[in-house]
Every structure is written in structure tokens, then in C-alpha cells.
């Protein structure tokens, strides 16, 4: 096996990215503190053709040098919008028929590995919360459902970028 060079990866340019069909998935960031985490989530969303990111509350927005450091240009390819209130954007999305999934450890959460069929006929939004407090209870209360990522070690805590990578990959594979 030969390691591929960047020129062999068949990357598309930003213009092409903006014109291709996207995964019917929206990512909502609920008060994410770390600029590096925000940038990394932009890269994940670019990799899996996420249709849009909503940056909410204290979540910083581009242009920002620290976001750009980990985003590596994906803030230019992935469509994004800032909302001061996470609740308002969730209510707006729900009114348009988007199914809202909060990613959080709560009673009766669906285990990610148990989710077999994700409805391909509708758009979905996944909400990721603050690195310390998680998704706010107010948002959990208005979500259609919650997902917990199965964990088997002693910590039962994942960095938000890791959680986003796992969940977005699952939805990408289920919706495409």
C-alpha cells in the first residue's frame, strides 16, 4: 500500500462543494466554549456534507483565527448561521418539520448503536452542548428525541468534537 498524496485525494473546491447535494443534516452548537472544538466540528461537517451549522449562544463565529486553525478552510465551504438563542432556532427548525436530536446522557435516551433506521424523508438536526454542562435542559425538553453514545470505560465523557464525529458519521451513513 502506498500513502496517497493530497493531489491524489480527489478533493473538490469550495464552489463545487456548495453546489453538490448535501446530507439532510443540520448541526446545532449550543454554547460551545472552545474555538478549537468549533473549528474541528466545521471540518467534520465538511467531510460528511452537512447542510448547515447553527452557532448559538456563546459559541464563537468565523472569522476567527483560532477557529480557522482547526477548521482549515471549512468555514468557507460549510454554510453556517449564528443565533443568540438555541431555543429559537430549534423552534424554527421544528416548525419546518426538522427532527431534533439532542446528544446527551438523559433518562430514556436512545443508544446510538440501537438506532437502525433514520427517516430519510425528512431533515434532521443534531444538537451538541457545552463542554462542561452539555445540552441545556431547556433544549432537551423541546427536542424530538435524545441520543446517548454508548461508552464502556470509567469516564463516560467524550470531547464534543469526538461526539460530533461519531454522530455525524452515523447520520451520514444512514441518510445517504
C-alpha positions in Angstrom: 0.0 0.0 0.0 1.1 3.5 -0.9 0.2 6.5 1.1 -1.8 8.9 -1.0 -0.6 12.5 -1.7 -3.0 15.4 -1.2 -3.2 15.7 -5.0 -4.5 12.1 -5.2 -7.4 12.6 -2.8 -9.9 13.9 -5.4 -10.8 16.9 -3.3 -13.4 19.2 -4.6 -13.1 23.0 -4.4 -15.4 25.3 -2.4 -17.5 26.2 -5.4 -18.2 22.6 -6.2 -18.9 21.8 -2.5 -21.5 24.5 -2.3 -23.3 23.1 -5.4 -23.4 19.4 -4.6 -26.2 17.6 -2.8 -25.8 17.8 1.0 -26.7 15.3 3.7 -30.1 16.4 5.1 -28.5 17.0 8.4 -28.0 20.2 10.4 -25.6 20.6 13.3 -26.5 22.9 16.2 -23.8 24.0 18.6 -25.4 25.0 22.0 -22.9 27.3 23.8 -19.6 25.6 22.8 -16.7 27.4 24.5 -13.6 26.1 22.7 -12.7 27.8 19.5 -10.7 24.7 18.5 -13.7 22.5 19.0 -15.8 24.8 16.8 -13.2 24.6 14.1 -12.9 20.8 14.3 -16.7 20.4 14.1 -16.7 22.6 10.9 -14.2 20.1 9.4 -16.3 17.2 10.3 -19.4 18.8 8.8 -17.4 19.5 5.6 -16.2 15.9 5.5 -19.8 14.5 5.7 -21.6 17.2 3.6 -23.7 18.6 6.5 -26.2 21.1 5.1 -25.7 23.7 7.7 -24.3 24.6 11.1 -26.0 26.9 13.6 -23.7 28.5 16.1 -25.7 29.5 19.2 -25.3 31.4 22.4 -21.6 31.9 23.5 -20.4 29.8 20.5 -17.9 31.9 18.6 -18.3 32.5 14.9 -16.0 32.9 12.0 -13.9 34.7 11.0 -11.7 33.9 14.0 -8.0 32.9 13.9 -8.4 30.1 16.5 -11.5 28.6 14.7 -9.6 28.8 11.4 -6.6 27.0 12.9 -8.6 23.8 13.2 -11.3 24.4 10.6 -8.6 24.5 7.8 -10.9 26.5 5.4 -14.1 24.6 6.1 -15.8 27.8 7.5 -15.8 28.8 3.8 -17.4 25.6 2.5 -20.0 24.8 5.1 -23.0 27.0 5.4 -23.4 28.5 8.9 -25.5 31.0 10.8 -25.4 32.5 14.2 -28.4 32.6 16.6 -28.2 34.1 20.0 -30.9 31.7 21.3 -30.6 28.0 20.8 -34.2 27.6 21.7 -35.4 30.0 19.0 -33.5 28.2 16.2 -34.7 24.8 17.5 -38.3 26.0 17.5 -37.9 27.5 14.0 -36.4 24.2 12.7 -39.2 22.1 14.3 -41.8 24.4 12.7 -40.3 23.4 9.3 -40.6 19.7 10.1 -36.9 19.1 11.1 -36.5 16.3 13.6 -34.4 17.5 16.5 -32.0 15.1 18.3 -30.1 16.3 21.4 -26.9 14.4 22.0 -26.9 13.9 25.8 -26.9 11.4 28.6 -30.5 11.5 29.8 -33.2 9.1 31.0 -34.7 7.1 28.2 -32.1 8.3 25.6 -31.8 6.2 22.6 -28.4 4.4 22.4 -26.6 5.4 19.2 -25.9 1.7 18.3 -29.6 0.8 18.6 -30.7 3.4 16.1 -31.2 1.4 13.0 -33.4 3.5 10.7 -33.2 7.2 10.5 -36.0 8.6 8.4 -34.6 9.6 5.0 -37.7 11.5 4.1 -37.1 14.4 6.4 -34.3 16.7 7.5 -32.6 16.1 10.9 -30.7 18.3 13.4 -28.3 17.1 16.0 -27.6 19.4 19.0 -24.2 19.3 20.7 -23.8 21.1 24.1 -21.4 23.0 26.1 -18.2 21.1 27.1 -19.0 21.2 30.8 -22.8 21.4 31.1 -23.8 19.6 27.9 -27.1 20.4 26.1 -29.3 22.6 28.2 -32.4 21.0 29.8 -34.5 23.6 28.0 -33.3 22.3 24.7 -33.6 18.6 25.7 -37.3 19.4 26.7 -38.1 20.6 23.2 -36.1 18.0 21.3 -37.9 15.2 19.5 -35.5 12.7 20.9 -32.1 12.2 22.6 -29.2 10.1 21.7 -26.6 8.7 24.0 -23.3 7.5 22.6 -22.6 4.1 24.2 -19.4 4.2 26.4 -17.9 1.4 28.4 -15.0 2.8 30.3 -14.7 4.7 33.6 -15.3 8.3 32.2 -18.5 8.2 30.2 -17.5 11.5 28.7 -16.3 12.4 25.2 -14.9 15.6 23.8 -17.6 17.4 21.9 -15.6 17.1 18.6 -15.3 13.3 19.1 -19.0 13.1 19.8 -19.8 15.2 16.8 -17.6 13.0 14.6 -19.3 9.8 15.8 -22.9 11.1 15.5 -22.5 12.9 12.2 -20.8 9.8 10.6 -23.8 7.7 11.8 -26.3 10.1 10.3 -24.3 10.5 7.1 -24.3 6.7 6.6 -28.0 6.4 7.4 -29.2 9.3 5.2 -27.1 8.6 2.1 
